[in-house]
Amino acid sequence: MSEFLHRLPEFMGNHPILTLLFIGIVIAVIANESTRWFRGYKELTPAELTRLINGENALVVDVSPPADYEKGHVPTAKNVAMAQFDPEHKDLGKVKDKAVAVICRSGQTSAGAASRLVKAGFQRVYTLAGGTAAWIAADLPLHKGRK
């Protein structure tokens, strides 16, 4: 280890581009992790979401377009298209203290909806990592059509 540390400055001097790339990657990883730490909501696996639904009767909101929702969705999910998603709605205000899980098809759109819920004052906000696709990959049941 001592030899490595002894030769590190020489390596950095001989390879400035690699050194800068390494420093850039380290900064990007730190920034990404700190953003994830402070964003105000947590990503769940399908198994964790199942426990949340069964144990705490979490409200599950699917922000997928209606056509995707009808193709298959988590059994207890309510569909609210992202275009109509309003965390300030009076009906949502009644459940601010309840666990709320936001789902979309791939897990990307739900992150924006979860951020909006956190900004609106919701304390226990979750997303499904990987979205409905992860739910399907975990071989969990889907409901099809509208409720």
C-alpha positions in Angstrom: 0.0 0.0 0.0 2.9 2.3 0.9 4.4 1.8 -2.6 1.0 2.6 -4.2 0.7 5.9 -2.3 4.3 6.7 -3.1 3.8 6.3 -6.9 0.4 7.9 -7.1 1.6 11.5 -7.6 3.9 10.2 -10.5 0.9 8.4 -12.1 -1.3 11.5 -11.7 1.4 13.7 -13.3 1.9 11.2 -16.2 -1.9 10.8 -16.8 -3.7 14.1 -16.2 -6.8 13.1 -18.4 -7.3 9.9 -16.5 -6.9 11.7 -13.2 -9.5 14.4 -14.2 -11.9 11.7 -15.4 -11.6 9.8 -12.1 -12.1 13.0 -10.1 -15.2 13.8 -12.3 -16.7 10.4 -11.8 -16.1 10.5 -8.0 -17.8 14.0 -7.9 -20.8 12.7 -10.0 -21.3 9.6 -7.7 -21.2 11.8 -4.6 -23.6 14.3 -6.1 -26.0 11.5 -7.2 -25.9 9.8 -3.8 -26.4 13.0 -1.9 -29.3 14.0 -4.1 -30.9 10.6 -3.5 -30.3 10.9 0.2 -32.1 14.3 0.5 -34.9 14.0 -2.1 -37.5 13.3 0.6 -38.9 10.0 -0.8 -37.7 6.4 -0.8 -37.5 3.8 -3.6 -39.0 0.4 -2.8 -38.5 -3.0 -4.3 -41.7 -4.9 -5.3 -41.4 -7.0 -2.0 -41.1 -3.8 0.1 -44.1 -2.3 -1.7 -46.1 -5.4 -1.0 -45.3 -5.2 2.7 -46.3 -1.5 2.7 -49.6 -2.2 1.0 -50.5 -5.2 3.2 -49.1 -3.9 6.5 -50.0 -0.2 6.4 -52.7 0.0 3.7 -50.7 2.4 1.7 -52.3 4.5 -1.0 -50.9 3.5 -4.3 -51.1 6.0 -7.2 -50.2 4.9 -10.7 -49.3 8.0 -12.8 -49.1 6.0 -16.1 -51.2 7.0 -19.0 -54.7 5.4 -18.9 -53.9 3.0 -21.8 -50.8 1.7 -20.0 -52.7 1.4 -16.7 -55.4 -0.7 -18.4 -52.8 -3.1 -19.8 -51.8 -4.0 -16.2 -51.3 -2.3 -12.9 -50.6 -3.1 -9.2 -53.9 -4.4 -7.8 -54.7 -1.6 -5.3 -53.4 1.2 -7.5 -55.5 4.2 -8.4 -54.8 5.8 -11.8 -54.1 9.5 -12.0 -52.5 10.5 -15.3 -49.5 12.7 -14.7 -51.2 15.5 -16.6 -54.0 15.5 -14.0 -51.7 14.8 -11.0 -52.3 17.5 -8.4 -50.8 16.9 -4.9 -52.7 19.9 -3.6 -56.1 18.3 -4.4 -58.5 18.3 -1.5 -58.9 14.5 -1.6 -55.1 13.9 -1.3 -54.9 16.4 1.5 -56.9 13.9 3.7 -54.1 11.3 3.4 -51.0 13.5 4.0 -50.1 11.3 7.1 -50.6 8.0 5.2 -48.0 6.2 3.3 -48.3 7.0 -0.4 -46.5 5.0 -3.1 -46.3 6.4 -6.7 -45.9 4.0 -9.6 -45.4 4.4 -13.3 -44.5 2.1 -16.1 -40.7 2.3 -15.8 -40.1 4.2 -12.6 -39.0 7.5 -14.2 -42.2 9.5 -14.2 -43.1 8.5 -10.7 -40.0 10.3 -9.3 -41.4 13.6 -10.5 -44.8 12.9 -8.9 -43.1 11.8 -5.7 -41.1 15.0 -5.5 -44.3 17.1 -6.0 -45.9 15.2 -3.1 -42.9 15.8 -0.8 -43.1 19.6 -1.7 -46.8 19.5 -0.9 -46.0 18.3 2.6 -46.5 14.5 2.4 -44.2 12.8 4.9 -44.2 9.2 3.8 -43.7 9.1 0.0 -42.3 6.1 -1.9 -41.8 5.1 -5.5 -41.5 1.6 -7.0 -37.9 1.2 -8.3 -38.3 0.0 -11.9 -42.0 0.7 -12.0 -44.6 -1.7 -13.1 -41.9 -3.5 -15.2 -40.2 -4.4 -11.9 -43.5 -5.6 -10.4 -44.0 -7.9 -13.5 -40.4 -9.1 -13.3 -41.0 -10.1 -9.6 -43.9 -12.2 -10.9 -46.4 -10.4 -8.8 -50.1 -10.2 -9.7 -51.4 -7.6 -12.1 -55.0 -6.3 -12.6 -56.0 -5.4 -16.1 -58.6 -2.9 -17.3 -60.2 -0.2 -15.2 -61.5 -0.8 -11.7 
